[in-house]
Amino acid sequence: MSSRAIRLPSLDALLAFEAVARTGGFEAAAAELALTASAVAKRVAGLEERLGQPLFLRQPAKGLALTPAGHEYLPQVRQALALLKAMPLHQRASQQRERLRVTSTPTFARQLLVPALPGFTAAHPEVELELTLSVPLLAEGDAGADLEIRHGAVPDDIAPAEVLLRDRLTPLAAPALLARHEPLREPADLLALPLLRTPLQPWAPWLRAAGLGDVPEPDEGPRFVDLGLTLAAALAGQGAALARLSLARHELAEGRLVQPFALTVPAERHYGLIGHRASPASEAFAEWLHAHCRAVEAENSSRPG
């Protein structure tokens, strides 16, 4: 039989089948393979479709059990996997690492992602992570990325299931700037300060919530086409920034920025994680990043005004 006539299953599918058969379930196999249970189930289902017969009996009360075909197939798969693992080239450290390329908007990468990365690399030393930056306003990403952290509207640019952070906005300013002006007692007092501007985050939502809906957008001073540059200008005392609590939480904790008012408003644009190529590494990173962002949201919600 020619090689073209043989439809070999993927190695990932065989590994999933062997792990499920050994551990007795999709959840246990998923934990071992650093995948989700649904991803493992899909790989097994794809293998069964490729073979043209079921390998497991799915019994709601009793769980999974190998079919006669599964019992026959399992030792053959284990033998093939053992042969592959025994090959010297497969035992090299470089062969045991999986490369993952992630592209992110600059400010998210610097403020949220990079400080937390040691946690991911400690949990997944087998993943070689490469991080690149995109240009949010121009919608220019990295065509070679496996995962993309995007800043956009929901649901137009980011599906609800892909949302990483549902952020809140509030004015922030450097203590040195506040010291040069009269104390801010009510939101209208903020208008005495220079208001930093960026097309990525207009002031209108917060001004409306503060009862200042008739105040126009600021039209003086530099226009920063980057949320990180806006934060940098605020840290330099150049003006007050309408900022995301998640992006400025370290500066707030260290006292380098101050939140003059307790009033916050929900952001109209969110950060989302878009998958371009599925792999064990990308699924592990997505699970870790969603958990990290949930922790950041919880930290922001517990922050006093």
TILO-912962 format. One record per residue (C-alpha): residue number from 0; x, y, z. Coordinates in steps of 0.5 Angstrom, whole numbers, padded with zeros to 4 digits. Layout:
// TILO-912962
<atom><num>NUM</num><px>X</px><py>Y</py><pz>Z</pz></atom>
...
// end
This chain:
// TILO-912962
<atom><num>0</num><px>0000</px><py>0000</py><pz>0000</pz></atom>
<atom><num>1</num><px>0003</px><py>0007</py><pz>-0002</pz></atom>
<atom><num>2</num><px>0004</px><py>0012</py><pz>0004</pz></atom>
<atom><num>3</num><px>-0001</px><py>0017</py><pz>0001</pz></atom>
<atom><num>4</num><px>-0007</px><py>0012</py><pz>0002</pz></atom>
<atom><num>5</num><px>-0005</px><py>0011</py><pz>0009</pz></atom>
<atom><num>6</num><px>-0008</px><py>0016</py><pz>0014</pz></atom>
<atom><num>7</num><px>-0004</px><py>0017</py><pz>0020</pz></atom>
<atom><num>8</num><px>-0007</px><py>0020</py><pz>0026</pz></atom>
<atom><num>9</num><px>-0004</px><py>0026</py><pz>0029</pz></atom>
<atom><num>10</num><px>0001</px><py>0025</py><pz>0035</pz></atom>
<atom><num>11</num><px>-0003</px><py>0029</py><pz>0039</pz></atom>
<atom><num>12</num><px>-0009</px><py>0025</py><pz>0038</pz></atom>
<atom><num>13</num><px>-0005</px><py>0019</py><pz>0040</pz></atom>
<atom><num>14</num><px>-0002</px><py>0022</py><pz>0047</pz></atom>
<atom><num>15</num><px>-0009</px><py>0024</py><pz>0049</pz></atom>
<atom><num>16</num><px>-0012</px><py>0017</py><pz>0047</pz></atom>
<atom><num>17</num><px>-0007</px><py>0014</py><pz>0052</pz></atom>
<atom><num>18</num><px>-0007</px><py>0019</py><pz>0057</pz></atom>
<atom><num>19</num><px>-0015</px><py>0018</py><pz>0058</pz></atom>
<atom><num>20</num><px>-0015</px><py>0010</py><pz>0057</pz></atom>
<atom><num>21</num><px>-0009</px><py>0011</py><pz>0063</pz></atom>
<atom><num>22</num><px>-0013</px><py>0016</py><pz>0068</pz></atom>
<atom><num>23</num><px>-0020</px><py>0014</py><pz>0066</pz></atom>
<atom><num>24</num><px>-0023</px><py>0021</py><pz>0064</pz></atom>
<atom><num>25</num><px>-0022</px><py>0027</py><pz>0060</pz></atom>
<atom><num>26</num><px>-0021</px><py>0031</py><pz>0066</pz></atom>
<atom><num>27</num><px>-0015</px><py>0027</py><pz>0069</pz></atom>
<atom><num>28</num><px>-0012</px><py>0027</py><pz>0062</pz></atom>
<atom><num>29</num><px>-0013</px><py>0034</py><pz>0061</pz></atom>
<atom><num>30</num><px>-0009</px><py>0036</py><pz>0068</pz></atom>
<atom><num>31</num><px>-0003</px><py>0031</py><pz>0066</pz></atom>
<atom><num>32</num><px>-0003</px><py>0034</py><pz>0059</pz></atom>
<atom><num>33</num><px>-0004</px><py>0041</py><pz>0061</pz></atom>
<atom><num>34</num><px>-0010</px><py>0042</py><pz>0056</pz></atom>
<atom><num>35</num><px>-0017</px><py>0043</py><pz>0058</pz></atom>
<atom><num>36</num><px>-0022</px><py>0037</py><pz>0058</pz></atom>
<atom><num>37</num><px>-0026</px><py>0039</py><pz>0052</pz></atom>
<atom><num>38</num><px>-0019</px><py>0040</py><pz>0048</pz></atom>
<atom><num>39</num><px>-0018</px><py>0032</py><pz>0050</pz></atom>
<atom><num>40</num><px>-0025</px><py>0030</py><pz>0048</pz></atom>
<atom><num>41</num><px>-0024</px><py>0033</py><pz>0041</pz></atom>
<atom><num>42</num><px>-0017</px><py>0030</py><pz>0040</pz></atom>
<atom><num>43</num><px>-0020</px><py>0023</py><pz>0042</pz></atom>
<atom><num>44</num><px>-0027</px><py>0024</py><pz>0038</pz></atom>
<atom><num>45</num><px>-0022</px><py>0026</py><pz>0032</pz></atom>
<atom><num>46</num><px>-0018</px><py>0020</py><pz>0033</pz></atom>
<atom><num>47</num><px>-0024</px><py>0016</py><pz>0033</pz></atom>
<atom><num>48</num><px>-0027</px><py>0019</py><pz>0027</pz></atom>
<atom><num>49</num><px>-0020</px><py>0018</py><pz>0023</pz></atom>
<atom><num>50</num><px>-0021</px><py>0010</py><pz>0025</pz></atom>
<atom><num>51</num><px>-0028</px><py>0010</py><pz>0024</pz></atom>
<atom><num>52</num><px>-0030</px><py>0006</py><pz>0030</pz></atom>
<atom><num>53</num><px>-0031</px><py>0008</py><pz>0038</pz></atom>
<atom><num>54</num><px>-0025</px><py>0007</py><pz>0042</pz></atom>
<atom><num>55</num><px>-0029</px><py>0009</py><pz>0049</pz></atom>
<atom><num>56</num><px>-0036</px><py>0007</py><pz>0051</pz></atom>
<atom><num>57</num><px>-0039</px><py>0014</py><pz>0054</pz></atom>
<atom><num>58</num><px>-0043</px><py>0012</py><pz>0060</pz></atom>
<atom><num>59</num><px>-0046</px><py>0018</py><pz>0064</pz></atom>
<atom><num>60</num><px>-0047</px><py>0013</py><pz>0070</pz></atom>
<atom><num>61</num><px>-0040</px><py>0009</py><pz>0070</pz></atom>
<atom><num>62</num><px>-0036</px><py>0014</py><pz>0066</pz></atom>
<atom><num>63</num><px>-0031</px><py>0012</py><pz>0060</pz></atom>
<atom><num>64</num><px>-0029</px><py>0005</py><pz>0059</pz></atom>
<atom><num>65</num><px>-0025</px><py>0002</py><pz>0053</pz></atom>
<atom><num>66</num><px>-0029</px><py>-0001</py><pz>0047</pz></atom>
<atom><num>67</num><px>-0026</px><py>-0008</py><pz>0045</pz></atom>
<atom><num>68</num><px>-0023</px><py>-0004</py><pz>0039</pz></atom>
<atom><num>69</num><px>-0020</px><py>0001</py><pz>0044</pz></atom>
<atom><num>70</num><px>-0017</px><py>-0005</py><pz>0048</pz></atom>
<atom><num>71</num><px>-0014</px><py>-0008</py><pz>0042</pz></atom>
<atom><num>72</num><px>-0011</px><py>-0001</py><pz>0040</pz></atom>
<atom><num>73</num><px>-0008</px><py>0001</py><pz>0047</pz></atom>
<atom><num>74</num><px>-0002</px><py>-0003</py><pz>0047</pz></atom>
<atom><num>75</num><px>-0001</px><py>-0002</py><pz>0040</pz></atom>
<atom><num>76</num><px>-0001</px><py>0006</py><pz>0041</pz></atom>
<atom><num>77</num><px>0003</px><py>0005</py><pz>0047</pz></atom>
<atom><num>78</num><px>0009</px><py>0001</py><pz>0044</pz></atom>
<atom><num>79</num><px>0009</px><py>0006</py><pz>0038</pz></atom>
<atom><num>80</num><px>0010</px><py>0012</py><pz>0043</pz></atom>
<atom><num>81</num><px>0015</px><py>0008</py><pz>0047</pz></atom>
<atom><num>82</num><px>0019</px><py>0007</py><pz>0041</pz></atom>
<atom><num>83</num><px>0018</px><py>0015</py><pz>0039</pz></atom>
<atom><num>84</num><px>0020</px><py>0017</py><pz>0046</pz></atom>
<atom><num>85</num><px>0027</px><py>0012</py><pz>0046</pz></atom>
<atom><num>86</num><px>0029</px><py>0016</py><pz>0040</pz></atom>
<atom><num>87</num><px>0036</px><py>0020</py><pz>0042</pz></atom>
<atom><num>88</num><px>0034</px><py>0026</py><pz>0038</pz></atom>
<atom><num>89</num><px>0027</px><py>0026</py><pz>0042</pz></atom>
<atom><num>90</num><px>0031</px><py>0026</py><pz>0048</pz></atom>
<atom><num>91</num><px>0034</px><py>0033</py><pz>0047</pz></atom>
<atom><num>92</num><px>0032</px><py>0038</py><pz>0051</pz></atom>
<atom><num>93</num><px>0031</px><py>0043</py><pz>0045</pz></atom>
<atom><num>94</num><px>0026</px><py>0037</py><pz>0043</pz></atom>
<atom><num>95</num><px>0022</px><py>0038</py><pz>0049</pz></atom>
<atom><num>96</num><px>0021</px><py>0045</py><pz>0049</pz></atom>
<atom><num>97</num><px>0015</px><py>0048</py><pz>0045</pz></atom>
<atom><num>98</num><px>0015</px><py>0055</py><pz>0042</pz></atom>
<atom><num>99</num><px>0010</px><py>0060</py><pz>0043</pz></atom>
<atom><num>100</num><px>0009</px><py>0066</py><pz>0040</pz></atom>
<atom><num>101</num><px>0004</px><py>0072</py><pz>0043</pz></atom>
<atom><num>102</num><px>0003</px><py>0079</py><pz>0040</pz></atom>
<atom><num>103</num><px>0000</px><py>0084</py><pz>0045</pz></atom>
<atom><num>104</num><px>-0001</px><py>0091</py><pz>0045</pz></atom>
<atom><num>105</num><px>0005</px><py>0095</py><pz>0048</pz></atom>
<atom><num>106</num><px>0002</px><py>0097</py><pz>0055</pz></atom>
<atom><num>107</num><px>-0002</px><py>0091</py><pz>0057</pz></atom>
<atom><num>108</num><px>0005</px><py>0087</py><pz>0056</pz></atom>
<atom><num>109</num><px>0009</px><py>0092</py><pz>0060</pz></atom>
<atom><num>110</num><px>0004</px><py>0093</py><pz>0065</pz></atom>
<atom><num>111</num><px>0000</px><py>0087</py><pz>0066</pz></atom>
<atom><num>112</num><px>0004</px><py>0081</py><pz>0062</pz></atom>
<atom><num>113</num><px>0011</px><py>0082</py><pz>0063</pz></atom>
<atom><num>114</num><px>0011</px><py>0083</py><pz>0071</pz></atom>
<atom><num>115</num><px>0007</px><py>0076</py><pz>0072</pz></atom>
<atom><num>116</num><px>0011</px><py>0072</py><pz>0067</pz></atom>
<atom><num>117</num><px>0015</px><py>0069</py><pz>0072</pz></atom>
<atom><num>118</num><px>0009</px><py>0065</py><pz>0074</pz></atom>
<atom><num>119</num><px>0008</px><py>0062</py><pz>0067</pz></atom>
<atom><num>120</num><px>0015</px><py>0060</py><pz>0066</pz></atom>
<atom><num>121</num><px>0015</px><py>0057</py><pz>0073</pz></atom>
<atom><num>122</num><px>0009</px><py>0053</py><pz>0071</pz></atom>
<atom><num>123</num><px>0011</px><py>0051</py><pz>0064</pz></atom>
<atom><num>124</num><px>0018</px><py>0051</py><pz>0063</pz></atom>
<atom><num>125</num><px>0017</px><py>0047</py><pz>0057</pz></atom>
<atom><num>126</num><px>0014</px><py>0053</py><pz>0053</pz></atom>
<atom><num>127</num><px>0019</px><py>0058</py><pz>0050</pz></atom>
<atom><num>128</num><px>0015</px><py>0064</py><pz>0050</pz></atom>
<atom><num>129</num><px>0017</px><py>0069</py><pz>0045</pz></atom>
<atom><num>130</num><px>0013</px><py>0076</py><pz>0046</pz></atom>
<atom><num>131</num><px>0012</px><py>0081</py><pz>0040</pz></atom>
<atom><num>132</num><px>0008</px><py>0088</py><pz>0040</pz></atom>
<atom><num>133</num><px>0003</px><py>0090</py><pz>0036</pz></atom>
<atom><num>134</num><px>0000</px><py>0097</py><pz>0034</pz></atom>
<atom><num>135</num><px>-0007</px><py>0098</py><pz>0037</pz></atom>
<atom><num>136</num><px>-0010</px><py>0104</py><pz>0033</pz></atom>
<atom><num>137</num><px>-0007</px><py>0101</py><pz>0026</pz></atom>
<atom><num>138</num><px>-0009</px><py>0094</py><pz>0028</pz></atom>
<atom><num>139</num><px>-0003</px><py>0092</py><pz>0026</pz></atom>
<atom><num>140</num><px>-0001</px><py>0085</py><pz>0029</pz></atom>
<atom><num>141</num><px>0004</px><py>0080</py><pz>0028</pz></atom>
<atom><num>142</num><px>0002</px><py>0075</py><pz>0023</pz></atom>
<atom><num>143</num><px>0006</px><py>0069</py><pz>0026</pz></atom>
<atom><num>144</num><px>0003</px><py>0070</py><pz>0033</pz></atom>
<atom><num>145</num><px>0000</px><py>0064</py><pz>0036</pz></atom>
<atom><num>146</num><px>-0004</px><py>0068</py><pz>0040</pz></atom>
<atom><num>147</num><px>-0006</px><py>0075</py><pz>0040</pz></atom>
<atom><num>148</num><px>-0008</px><py>0080</py><pz>0046</pz></atom>
<atom><num>149</num><px>-0012</px><py>0085</py><pz>0042</pz></atom>
<atom><num>150</num><px>-0016</px><py>0092</py><pz>0045</pz></atom>
<atom><num>151</num><px>-0022</px><py>0093</py><pz>0042</pz></atom>
<atom><num>152</num><px>-0030</px><py>0093</py><pz>0043</pz></atom>
<atom><num>153</num><px>-0035</px><py>0088</py><pz>0045</pz></atom>
<atom><num>154</num><px>-0037</px><py>0084</py><pz>0041</pz></atom>
<atom><num>155</num><px>-0035</px><py>0087</py><pz>0034</pz></atom>
<atom><num>156</num><px>-0027</px><py>0086</py><pz>0035</pz></atom>
<atom><num>157</num><px>-0027</px><py>0081</py><pz>0041</pz></atom>
<atom><num>158</num><px>-0032</px><py>0075</py><pz>0042</pz></atom>
<atom><num>159</num><px>-0035</px><py>0075</py><pz>0050</pz></atom>
<atom><num>160</num><px>-0031</px><py>0069</py><pz>0051</pz></atom>
<atom><num>161</num><px>-0025</px><py>0072</py><pz>0049</pz></atom>
<atom><num>162</num><px>-0025</px><py>0078</py><pz>0054</pz></atom>
<atom><num>163</num><px>-0019</px><py>0078</py><pz>0059</pz></atom>
<atom><num>164</num><px>-0021</px><py>0084</py><pz>0063</pz></atom>
<atom><num>165</num><px>-0027</px><py>0088</py><pz>0064</pz></atom>
<atom><num>166</num><px>-0024</px><py>0094</py><pz>0066</pz></atom>
<atom><num>167</num><px>-0026</px><py>0101</py><pz>0070</pz></atom>
<atom><num>168</num><px>-0023</px><py>0108</py><pz>0068</pz></atom>
<atom><num>169</num><px>-0022</px><py>0113</py><pz>0073</pz></atom>
<atom><num>170</num><px>-0018</px><py>0120</py><pz>0073</pz></atom>
<atom><num>171</num><px>-0011</px><py>0119</py><pz>0076</pz></atom>
<atom><num>172</num><px>-0005</px><py>0124</py><pz>0077</pz></atom>
<atom><num>173</num><px>0002</px><py>0125</py><pz>0080</pz></atom>
<atom><num>174</num><px>0002</px><py>0127</py><pz>0087</pz></atom>
<atom><num>175</num><px>0007</px><py>0133</py><pz>0085</pz></atom>
<atom><num>176</num><px>0001</px><py>0135</py><pz>0080</pz></atom>
<atom><num>177</num><px>-0004</px><py>0135</py><pz>0085</pz></atom>
<atom><num>178</num><px>0001</px><py>0139</py><pz>0090</pz></atom>
<atom><num>179</num><px>0001</px><py>0145</py><pz>0085</pz></atom>
<atom><num>180</num><px>-0006</px><py>0146</py><pz>0085</pz></atom>
<atom><num>181</num><px>-0012</px><py>0147</py><pz>0090</pz></atom>
<atom><num>182</num><px>-0015</px><py>0141</py><pz>0093</pz></atom>
<atom><num>183</num><px>-0020</px><py>0137</py><pz>0089</pz></atom>
<atom><num>184</num><px>-0026</px><py>0136</py><pz>0093</pz></atom>
<atom><num>185</num><px>-0031</px><py>0135</py><pz>0087</pz></atom>
<atom><num>186</num><px>-0031</px><py>0133</py><pz>0080</pz></atom>
<atom><num>187</num><px>-0031</px><py>0140</py><pz>0077</pz></atom>
<atom><num>188</num><px>-0025</px><py>0141</py><pz>0080</pz></atom>
<atom><num>189</num><px>-0021</px><py>0137</py><pz>0076</pz></atom>
<atom><num>190</num><px>-0022</px><py>0141</py><pz>0070</pz></atom>
<atom><num>191</num><px>-0017</px><py>0146</py><pz>0073</pz></atom>
<atom><num>192</num><px>-0012</px><py>0141</py><pz>0071</pz></atom>
<atom><num>193</num><px>-0009</px><py>0139</py><pz>0064</pz></atom>
<atom><num>194</num><px>-0013</px><py>0133</py><pz>0062</pz></atom>
<atom><num>195</num><px>-0008</px><py>0129</py><pz>0058</pz></atom>
<atom><num>196</num><px>-0012</px><py>0126</py><pz>0051</pz></atom>
<atom><num>197</num><px>-0011</px><py>0120</py><pz>0047</pz></atom>
<atom><num>198</num><px>-0016</px><py>0117</py><pz>0042</pz></atom>
<atom><num>199</num><px>-0016</px><py>0110</py><pz>0045</pz></atom>
<atom><num>200</num><px>-0020</px><py>0113</py><pz>0051</pz></atom>
<atom><num>201</num><px>-0024</px><py>0119</py><pz>0051</pz></atom>
<atom><num>202</num><px>-0026</px><py>0123</py><pz>0057</pz></atom>
<atom><num>203</num><px>-0033</px><py>0123</py><pz>0055</pz></atom>
<atom><num>204</num><px>-0036</px><py>0117</py><pz>0059</pz></atom>
<atom><num>205</num><px>-0033</px><py>0119</py><pz>0066</pz></atom>
<atom><num>206</num><px>-0035</px><py>0126</py><pz>0065</pz></atom>
<atom><num>207</num><px>-0042</px><py>0124</py><pz>0064</pz></atom>
<atom><num>208</num><px>-0042</px><py>0120</py><pz>0070</pz></atom>
<atom><num>209</num><px>-0039</px><py>0126</py><pz>0074</pz></atom>
<atom><num>210</num><px>-0045</px><py>0130</py><pz>0072</pz></atom>
<atom><num>211</num><px>-0040</px><py>0134</py><pz>0067</pz></atom>
<atom><num>212</num><px>-0043</px><py>0132</py><pz>0060</pz></atom>
<atom><num>213</num><px>-0043</px><py>0139</py><pz>0057</pz></atom>
<atom><num>214</num><px>-0035</px><py>0139</py><pz>0058</pz></atom>
<atom><num>215</num><px>-0032</px><py>0138</py><pz>0051</pz></atom>
<atom><num>216</num><px>-0026</px><py>0133</py><pz>0050</pz></atom>
<atom><num>217</num><px>-0019</px><py>0137</py><pz>0052</pz></atom>
<atom><num>218</num><px>-0016</px><py>0140</py><pz>0045</pz></atom>
<atom><num>219</num><px>-0010</px><py>0142</py><pz>0048</pz></atom>
<atom><num>220</num><px>-0003</px><py>0139</py><pz>0049</pz></atom>
<atom><num>221</num><px>0000</px><py>0133</py><pz>0046</pz></atom>
<atom><num>222</num><px>-0004</px><py>0127</py><pz>0044</pz></atom>
<atom><num>223</num><px>-0002</px><py>0120</py><pz>0046</pz></atom>
<atom><num>224</num><px>-0003</px><py>0115</py><pz>0041</pz></atom>
<atom><num>225</num><px>-0002</px><py>0110</py><pz>0046</pz></atom>
<atom><num>226</num><px>-0004</px><py>0108</py><pz>0053</pz></atom>
<atom><num>227</num><px>0002</px><py>0107</py><pz>0056</pz></atom>
<atom><num>228</num><px>0005</px><py>0114</py><pz>0054</pz></atom>
<atom><num>229</num><px>-0001</px><py>0117</py><pz>0057</pz></atom>
<atom><num>230</num><px>0001</px><py>0114</py><pz>0064</pz></atom>
<atom><num>231</num><px>0008</px><py>0116</py><pz>0063</pz></atom>
<atom><num>232</num><px>0006</px><py>0123</py><pz>0062</pz></atom>
<atom><num>233</num><px>0001</px><py>0123</py><pz>0068</pz></atom>
<atom><num>234</num><px>0007</px><py>0120</py><pz>0072</pz></atom>
<atom><num>235</num><px>0011</px><py>0126</py><pz>0070</pz></atom>
<atom><num>236</num><px>0006</px><py>0131</py><pz>0072</pz></atom>
<atom><num>237</num><px>0004</px><py>0133</py><pz>0066</pz></atom>
<atom><num>238</num><px>-0003</px><py>0132</py><pz>0067</pz></atom>
<atom><num>239</num><px>-0009</px><py>0128</py><pz>0069</pz></atom>
<atom><num>240</num><px>-0010</px><py>0121</py><pz>0065</pz></atom>
<atom><num>241</num><px>-0017</px><py>0118</py><pz>0065</pz></atom>
<atom><num>242</num><px>-0013</px><py>0111</py><pz>0066</pz></atom>
<atom><num>243</num><px>-0015</px><py>0104</py><pz>0067</pz></atom>
<atom><num>244</num><px>-0014</px><py>0101</py><pz>0074</pz></atom>
<atom><num>245</num><px>-0011</px><py>0095</py><pz>0072</pz></atom>
<atom><num>246</num><px>-0006</px><py>0098</py><pz>0068</pz></atom>
<atom><num>247</num><px>-0004</px><py>0103</py><pz>0073</pz></atom>
<atom><num>248</num><px>-0005</px><py>0098</py><pz>0080</pz></atom>
<atom><num>249</num><px>0003</px><py>0098</py><pz>0081</pz></atom>
<atom><num>250</num><px>0004</px><py>0106</py><pz>0080</pz></atom>
<atom><num>251</num><px>-0002</px><py>0107</py><pz>0085</pz></atom>
<atom><num>252</num><px>0000</px><py>0102</py><pz>0090</pz></atom>
<atom><num>253</num><px>0007</px><py>0105</py><pz>0090</pz></atom>
<atom><num>254</num><px>0004</px><py>0112</py><pz>0091</pz></atom>
<atom><num>255</num><px>0007</px><py>0115</py><pz>0084</pz></atom>
<atom><num>256</num><px>0000</px><py>0116</py><pz>0082</pz></atom>
<atom><num>257</num><px>-0006</px><py>0118</py><pz>0086</pz></atom>
<atom><num>258</num><px>-0014</px><py>0117</py><pz>0085</pz></atom>
<atom><num>259</num><px>-0017</px><py>0123</py><pz>0087</pz></atom>
<atom><num>260</num><px>-0024</px><py>0121</py><pz>0086</pz></atom>
<atom><num>261</num><px>-0028</px><py>0114</py><pz>0088</pz></atom>
<atom><num>262</num><px>-0032</px><py>0115</py><pz>0082</pz></atom>
<atom><num>263</num><px>-0030</px><py>0110</py><pz>0076</pz></atom>
<atom><num>264</num><px>-0034</px><py>0108</py><pz>0070</pz></atom>
<atom><num>265</num><px>-0033</px><py>0101</py><pz>0066</pz></atom>
<atom><num>266</num><px>-0029</px><py>0101</py><pz>0060</pz></atom>
<atom><num>267</num><px>-0032</px><py>0101</py><pz>0053</pz></atom>
<atom><num>268</num><px>-0026</px><py>0097</py><pz>0050</pz></atom>
<atom><num>269</num><px>-0023</px><py>0091</py><pz>0053</pz></atom>
<atom><num>270</num><px>-0017</px><py>0087</py><pz>0052</pz></atom>
<atom><num>271</num><px>-0019</px><py>0080</py><pz>0049</pz></atom>
<atom><num>272</num><px>-0014</px><py>0074</py><pz>0047</pz></atom>
<atom><num>273</num><px>-0015</px><py>0071</py><pz>0040</pz></atom>
<atom><num>274</num><px>-0013</px><py>0064</py><pz>0038</pz></atom>
<atom><num>275</num><px>-0009</px><py>0063</py><pz>0032</pz></atom>
<atom><num>276</num><px>-0006</px><py>0057</py><pz>0032</pz></atom>
<atom><num>277</num><px>-0008</px><py>0051</py><pz>0037</pz></atom>
<atom><num>278</num><px>-0003</px><py>0048</py><pz>0041</pz></atom>
<atom><num>279</num><px>-0002</px><py>0045</py><pz>0048</pz></atom>
<atom><num>280</num><px>0003</px><py>0051</py><pz>0050</pz></atom>
<atom><num>281</num><px>-0003</px><py>0056</py><pz>0047</pz></atom>
<atom><num>282</num><px>-0008</px><py>0053</py><pz>0051</pz></atom>
<atom><num>283</num><px>-0004</px><py>0053</py><pz>0057</pz></atom>
<atom><num>284</num><px>-0002</px><py>0060</py><pz>0056</pz></atom>
<atom><num>285</num><px>-0009</px><py>0062</py><pz>0055</pz></atom>
<atom><num>286</num><px>-0012</px><py>0059</py><pz>0061</pz></atom>
<atom><num>287</num><px>-0006</px><py>0062</py><pz>0066</pz></atom>
<atom><num>288</num><px>-0007</px><py>0069</py><pz>0063</pz></atom>
<atom><num>289</num><px>-0015</px><py>0069</py><pz>0064</pz></atom>
<atom><num>290</num><px>-0014</px><py>0066</py><pz>0071</pz></atom>
<atom><num>291</num><px>-0009</px><py>0072</py><pz>0072</pz></atom>
<atom><num>292</num><px>-0014</px><py>0077</py><pz>0069</pz></atom>
<atom><num>293</num><px>-0019</px><py>0075</py><pz>0074</pz></atom>
<atom><num>294</num><px>-0014</px><py>0076</py><pz>0080</pz></atom>
<atom><num>295</num><px>-0013</px><py>0083</py><pz>0077</pz></atom>
<atom><num>296</num><px>-0021</px><py>0084</py><pz>0076</pz></atom>
<atom><num>297</num><px>-0022</px><py>0082</py><pz>0084</pz></atom>
<atom><num>298</num><px>-0016</px><py>0086</py><pz>0086</pz></atom>
<atom><num>299</num><px>-0019</px><py>0092</py><pz>0083</pz></atom>
<atom><num>300</num><px>-0026</px><py>0091</py><pz>0085</pz></atom>
<atom><num>301</num><px>-0023</px><py>0091</py><pz>0092</pz></atom>
<atom><num>302</num><px>-0019</px><py>0097</py><pz>0092</pz></atom>
<atom><num>303</num><px>-0022</px><py>0103</py><pz>0096</pz></atom>
<atom><num>304</num><px>-0024</px><py>0109</py><pz>0093</pz></atom>
// end
